[in-house]
């Protein structure tokens, strides 16, 4: 019989503190290090090395009161040491974007390591400067958003790849090329001027929206929701509104995130099982957050031609104000998707619209819309398409086809919570098909027609979480 040594509580506490610091502080640490290193690759390596250093140091000296400040100082010192080793310090210093920060050589980003002290305003600005750097117009639009998610937001490369419907290798190469482009083009680390802002803002908003999406429905892992990621995205969106109060799309994005996030507490039950929108307790939705989100949405819709985030916020608002799932104004949702499709003609928006049509006009109408998307190569590997098809087929009583479609969705899904739901739906259909077959074989005639399982409230599969009302 072998004995297992007990886990050292101190080591466990350090590991937990480091994991929390990575979630909360990575963007700040990296942004502060970029300012010293002047190179994204070097800054990323130094920040990673600082986290490794912390594992040893904190285990012996204890976890610091402000882990983010400790990591920032360690990463910046590593960057400075690297510059010195390369004997280029004198040539590098004049290239620093903010030479007024003479304390860069050893002074932490926050006074006394306190992020709430006099540097409180510099923290969000640092992160936004890095976001705007990654979203430079010299980079390919898709690369801008991908680079921001990976570097600034700390989203793993596999999850970024899934968000863009490409392979991990393709996404890794895309991010590498973008970083090389920044270095070769000597793109400065700073926020753009007022004249440069319009070129970069759409990519910045897309990056923040995708960041929130990876938290709202985690692409991989056991958790359905990554709360710290959602919080991070909402915080960045609020900061953007404070910096750009006259930009309608910035307000539209914040409205969208607030209204969507208001349902967070009800999207899974106590055991982590996914809860359908129709089964969520609407009294537990965050009404204050919904009202705030609707206020931003109304302001964003007040312009002659609302943008895509304002329209998405309006769709989220239509679900938020409905007293019950059955009372949702689906015709209005379809009209909003028509406007969104004109603004953003993508297959994903078309898929969302098809689901809304199914609720407004019936499953057959929605299925006809989905059929038009089958051959689109941009949706190959996109799990929401077979998931939406599976649910509509289930509602129509076409159980064997629905079970096949659920299996297709399962093969493309990596989130444990969603996998369990999809498998339960598929298994339930398999049992139903088997029971129907046994019933038919026991009858003298073959005239059996399975009853439609269309629910009165038009419930849908949650894997189509990009679709309305999820």
N, C-alpha and C positions, 0 to 999 in steps of 0.2 A: 504494500500500500504506500503510495507516494504522498507526501505532504506538499502543500502549496504555501509558499511564503506569503504572509499577509501584505497587502498593498500598503505602502507608506502613505498615510494621510497627507503628509506634507507634499510629497511628489504629486499626489492627485490634485491638491489645491493649486500647485504651480501650473500643472497642465490645464486645469480649468481656467485659471487667471490668464494664461497665454492665449487660450482659445477665445476667451471673451475679448481680450485686447486685440486679437486679430480681426474679429468681427467689427469692433467699435472704432479702433484706432488706425487700422492699416492705411486708409486713405490719407490721414493726417501725417503719419510717419513718412509715407512715401513722398507726399507733397513737400514736406520740409526738407527731405533729403535731396530731392531734385534740385532745389534752389542752391545747394552746395555743390552737388556733383555735376550739374549741367548736362546730365545724360540720363535718359530713362533706364537703360539697361544697368548702368552702374548703380543708380539709385535703388533700383529694385533688388539688386544683389546685396547691397549694404543693408537695406531694410530687412531682408530675409536673414542675413547674418546676425542682425541685432536681436531678432527673435530667438535664434539659436543660442546666442550669448545669454539671453535672459533665462533660458532653461537651466543653465548651470549656476548663474549668479543668484537667481531668486531661490534656488534650492538650498543655497548655503547662507545667504544674507537675508532671506525673507522677501516676500512680495512687497514692492514699494507701494506707497499710498496712492501714487498716480502712475500706473503702468505706462500710459501713453507718453508721458513726459520722459520717463526713463528710456523707453524704446526710441523716441525721437532723438534724444541726446546721443544714445549709443550708435544709431544709424548715421547721424551726421558726422560723428567723430570718425567712423569707419570711412566715410566718403572723403573726409579731409586727409586721413592717413593715406588713402589710395592716391590722392592727388600729389601728396608729398613724395610718396615712393616713386611716382613717375616723373618726379623733378619738373613738374609743370605748374606748380602752385602760382608762381608769379605771372605766368601767362593766363592762367585760368581766372584769377581773381577779377581782372577787369571785365571778364565776360559774364560775371554774375549779373543776373537781371536786376537785383536789388542791392547795389553796393552800399546803400545806407545802413544795411544790416551788418554793421561791423562785428557784432557779437556772434556771427556765424561760426567763428573759429572757437567752438567749445561752449558757447552759451546756449541753453535749451531754447526751444521755440516759445515756451510759456515761462513767464517769470516764476522762479522758484518751483517750476514744474506744475504750476497751477493753471489749468485751462480756463478757469473762471476769472483769472486776474486780468491785467491790462491787455493781454493778448487775445481776449475772447473773440474780438471781431476778426482777428487775423486767421483764426482757425478755419471757419467756413470759407473765407476768401482764398486761403491756400488750396483747399480742395477744389474750389471752383476754377482757380487758375489752372490747375492740372487738367480738369475736365475740358476747359476751353483749349488748352494746348493739344490734347488728344483729338479734339474736334476741329483741327485746323483745316481750312479748305484745300490745302495742298494734298491732303490724304483722300483716299477713296471713301465715299460716304459710309459704306458698310464697315470699312476698317475703322473709321472714327468711333463709331458706336461700340464695336467689338473691343477696341483698345481701351476705351473708357471703362467698360464693364470689367475687363480683366485686370487692369492696373489700378484704377481709382477705386472701384467698387469691390475688388477682390473676388469676383465671380469666377469659379473654376473654368478652365478652358473647355472641358466637356459640356458644361452647362451653357456656356456662350455658344458653342457649336450647335447645340440643340435649339437654342433660341433663333438661330439663323438657318436652321434646317440644312446644315452642311456637316461633313465629317470632322472629327476632332483634329485630324492631321491637316485638313484644309484650313481650319480656323487657326491652328497654331502657326501655320505658314503666313497667313494673312496678318496676324498680330506682329510677327517678326518683321515682316516687310514694312509695316506701319512704323515700328520703332526705328528701323534703319532710315526710313524716309525723314523722320523727325531729326535724327542726328545729321544726316547728309544735307538737309535743307537748312540746318541751323535754326529750326523753329524755336522762337524764344518762349520761355516759361513766364507767361503773363496773361492777364485778362485782355481781351481784344478791346480796341477803341470803339467808340460809339459807331463809327463808320463801318468797322469790321464785324460788328455784332450780328447783323442780319444773316450773314453767310454761315455763321457757326451755330446760332441758336437752335435751328431745327434738329441738328445732330445732338446737341446737348439735351434737348427735351426728349428725344428718342431714347437716348442712353438712360436717362432717369426713369422713363416709363418702363423700359425693359428690365432695369434693375428691380423696380417694384414688382414686375411680373414674375421674376425668378423667386421673389419672396412670397408673393401671394399664392402661387402654386409651384412648389419646388420641383424642378425638372427631375431630380434624382433624390434618393434617400428615403428615410422612413417618415419624416415630417411632411405634412401637407403644406404647412405655412412656416416660413422662416421669419419669425417676428422681427428680429433685429435688422433684417434686410429691408422689410417694409418700412420700419421706423427710419432707417437711413435714407431711403428714397423720399419719404415724406419730408424729412428734415431738409434735404437738398432742394426740394421743390419750394419749400417755404423760403429758403434763403434766396432762391432765384426771384421769387415774388418781391421780396424786400429790396433786391437790387434792381429789378426791372418791373416796377409797379405798373407801367403803362403798356406792357405787352399782353394782349388778350390771351394768346396761346399759353403763356406761362401760368396765367390764372386758370385757364381751362385744364391744364395738366394737374395743378394742385387740386382743383375741384374733383377731377376724376379719381385721383388717388385717395382723397378723403372719403368720398362716397363709397368707393369700393372697399376701402379698409374698414369702414364702419361695421361690416358684417363679419369681421375676423373671428370674433369669439364664438360664432355659431356655425362655422364651416366644418367643424369636426366635433364629435361627441367626446365624452370623458375618456374613452378608450382609444381615441385617435382615429375612429372610423369616420369616413367622409359623410357629411350630411348634405343632402340635396337642398337646393334653394327652397323648394316647396315645403320641406320639413323643418326649416330653420325657424326658431322662435324670434319673430320680428320685434318683440318687446325687448329683446336683449341687444338689438342693434344700437350702436352709439348714435343717438339722436342728435346730440350736440355736434358731432363730427359731420353728420349728414347735412344739417342745416348750414354749417360753415361751408361745406363743399358745394351745396346748391347756390349759396351766395356768390362764390367764385365762378360757378358755372353760368349763372345769369349774366354776370359782368362779361364773361368771355363770349357769350352769345349775342351781345349787344352791338357787335360790329356788323357791317353789311354782309360780309362773307366769313362766317365762323370757320375756324380751322379744325383739323381732325381731332385734336384733344378736346376742344370745346364740344364737338359733336359726340365724342365718346362719353364725355361727362354727362351730357344730356341723356344718353341712353342709360347710363348707370343711375341717373336721377329718376328716370321713369320706373325703374325697379324699386328704388328706395322709397318713393312716395306711395306705391301701391299698398293698400292695407292688407291684401293677401296675394298669394301667388296667382290665384285664379282671376283676380281683379286687375292684373297687369294690363296696361293699354298696349297690346301687341301691335295693332295697326299703326299707332304712333311710333313704336320702336322700329317697325319696318320703314316708315317714312324717314326716320332719322338715319337708318342704314343706307337708304337711297342717297341721301345727301353725303354721307361719309364715303360711299363708294365713288361718288363723283369727285370727291376731294382726294381720296386715296384708293385708286383702282387696283387693289391687291386681291389675290385669291383668298386670303384669310378673311378679309372683310366680306367677300362674297359668301364664304362659308358661314360667317356669323349671320348674315342676312338670311340665308337659307333656313337656319334654325328659327329665326324670328318668323319667317313666313309659315313654317310648320305650326307654330303656336297660333298665328293669326288666321290662317286659311286651311289648316289641316295637315296631317302627316304626309299625305300623298303629294300635296303641293310643295312641301318642303323637300321631299325626296326627289322630285323632279328637278328642283334647283341644285341639289347635291350631285345629281347625275351629270350635270354640265361641268362639274369640277373634276370629275374622275380622271380625265386625261392630262390635267395640268401638272407638268413636271415639278413645279415649285412646291407641290403638296405631297410629293413622294416622301414617305417617312414621317409625315405629320400625323400624329395619333388622333387628333381631334376629328379628322374626316371620317375614318371608319367608326369612331365612337359615336358620332352624331348619326351616321347611317344606321348603326346597330340599334340605337334607341328608336328611330323612326320606324324601322322594320318591326321592332318589338311591339310598338304601339299599333301597328297594322295587323298584328297577329301572324306575321311571317317569321315564325320562330327559328326555323332552321337557317334561313338566311341571316337572321339577326345574330344567332350564335356564332356563325362564321365571321361576321363583321366584328363582333366582340373579340374574337380570337385575334383578328388582325390588329385591333387596337391594343390588346394585351402585349403583342409582340413588339410594339413600338413604345411601350410605357415603362418608365424606370422608377416612378414614385410608388413606394410601398402602399401607401394609403389608397391611391387610385387603383393600383393593381388589385388589391383585395376587393374593392367594390366591383371592378369589371369582371373579375373571376366569379364573384357571387352572382352577378347578373347572368353571365354565360352559363354557369352551372344550373341556375334556376330554369333557364330556357331549355337546357339539355334534358332536365327531368320532365319538363312540360312536353317536349317533343316525344320522349319515350312513352309518357302516359297517353298521349294522343294516339300514338301508333298502336299501343296495346288495346286502346278502346276501339280503334277501327278494326283490328284483327279479330276482336270478339263479336263483331256485328255481322249479320248476314249480308248487309249491303255496304258499299263503299262510298256512301253519300255524305260522310262526315265532313263538316267544315268547321275548323277551329274558331272559337269566338275571338273577336278582336280584344286585345289587351290594352287598348288605348285608354289611358287614365283620364278622368274628367278634368283634371287640372293641367294636362299637357306636360307631365313631368318629363325630364330629359336626362341623358347621361351626363355626369359631371365632367367627364374627360373633355367635352367640348367647352372647356372653361373660358376659351376666348369668345364663346358665343354669348348672347345676351342673357343676363340674369344669373350668372354663375357665382 
